[in-house]
């Protein structure tokens, strides 16, 4: 067997496969289907400082080769996570990361300080695709200035691994990646969902209550792959690739493009055991091609 161990930022992973936030619950929900401790890392659903009700229904829609969602970060807040969820996940033998979201920088800071005290949470994934209410609702991650500011302030108080999740809804994602790298991000994950919409032609109405939502699934893979390649060429910190990864071949393509690790999202809704199949598939690929270590394929695409 090839060595699948990999270090991403401050994290030591048993393999490069993680679950994408919002698609895997808190991890324990999938324990009936497989040994979840085999996964390199589990990124739990988006967490905010205070409870959020999310958007009105309908907030999900199927699209050709993908899905739209506008759940709106529904969660019970970070204090609920600490008291009720943390005790159920802290003994899982893998990396448990919290996807942290906020509407103002102060919310990020306060929640990061709380999460910093949890011994069994080695890092956070900072979601900067949230609307900055002080800036008219524009997402933090859509400008270098605001992305850098929120990462700088969180880095000041958060001492563990800081992964920053980047929005693809920008002109140059590489510039955003460089901005957050300069402010202390240990790694970047990309891409978050692309902005899309769906219409019911018979009713002449949008399908989602919010009109627009986030597009994920196989349809976004070519865009995600291109952005991962561009960012990996630009930054020195590790890149985690996600967006339409449905099987081991997809995952390997992202690693060949420069990703040190990958996240699986929408595929979890189709096959709850897909993460294990991808881990085994990567191992089979490495053995078949004579690689001894998974790090050998990172950025190994020949041009």
Buried (B, 14 or more C-beta within 10 A) or exposed (E): EBBBBBEBBBBEBBBBBBBBBBBBBBBBEBEEBBEBEBBBBBBBBBBBBBEBEEBEEBBBBEBEEBBBBBBBBBBBBBEBBBEEBBEEBEEBEBBBBBBBBBBBBEBBBBBBBBBBEBEEBBBBBBBBBBBBEEBEEEBBBBBBEBBBBBBBBBBEBBEBBBBBBBBBBBEEBBBBBBBBBEBBBBBBBBBBBBBBBBEEEEEEEBBBEBEEBBBBBBBBBEBBBBBBBBBBEBBEBBBBBBBBBBBBEBBBBBBBBBBBBBBBBBBBBEBBEBBBBBBBBBBEBBEEEEBEEBBBBBBBEEE
